[in-house]
Amino acid sequence: GNSVTQMEGPVTLSEEAFLTINCTYTATGYPSLFWYVQYPGEGLQLLLKATKADDKGSNKGFEATYRKETTSFHLEKGSVQVSDSAVYFCALSRYNFNKFYFGSGTKLNVKP
Amino acid sequence: DTGVSQDPRHKITKRGQNVTFRCDPISEHNRLYWYRQTLGQGPEFLTYFQNEAQLEKSRLLSDRFSAERPKGSFSTLEIQRTEQGDSAMYLCASSPNTSGSYNEQFFGPGTRLTVL
């Protein structure tokens, strides 16, 4: 079947620290992978995506590389800010199915 | 604002009552999705429309749940005889009508349902 596993939170970091949020997936076929972010009181927003193996998605200083050999799509940022505090969801979608499978989310708290 | 909108944002109801939620997708998007998100979990797929056709329904969507998308524009999700286990955030998303799994889904702010 299709599923996504994320590291449990909350993750608490000081401003300017390095961030890694682990995400691994199980899928049949060739999925596309996504990171969504949910700020307090807001809807989910796409952060970045990768559609095939070895692709790197990037946005707002965040990066994630689609690793087929390890079935992973870890989210990284070199220097987090207080404004990055949010819940981050890893998700996959199989080709032409369009239905998304989400991980359980990882809450990030960044302290000044 | 041209994003996905949902109404109401919050709904409190008593067990056994019926509730209906509305979603207005981005106007040029033909695909519309409903998800349910419980506390501490990621969104779970409920159902999906291509224009007015409901193409897929999750096993999570019991016979107390019904979704419609008349005329392929807005959509409604109705829950009959609500139960406390229905308490959750109900999310609507839309995406453009192009093939391929790499289509981003645009999410609304959600409707939070509390069943007392």
Interface residues (C-beta under 8 A of the other chain):
Chain A: V4 P31 S32 F34 Y36 E42 G43 L44 Q45 L46 K49 T51 F89 A91 S93 R94 Y95 N96 F97 N98 K99 F100 Y101 F102 G103 S104 G105
Chain B: G3 V4 R31 Y33 Y35 G40 Q41 G42 P43 E44 F45 Y48 E56 L91 A93 S95 S99 G100 S101 Y102 N103 E104 Q105 F106 F107 G108 P109 G110
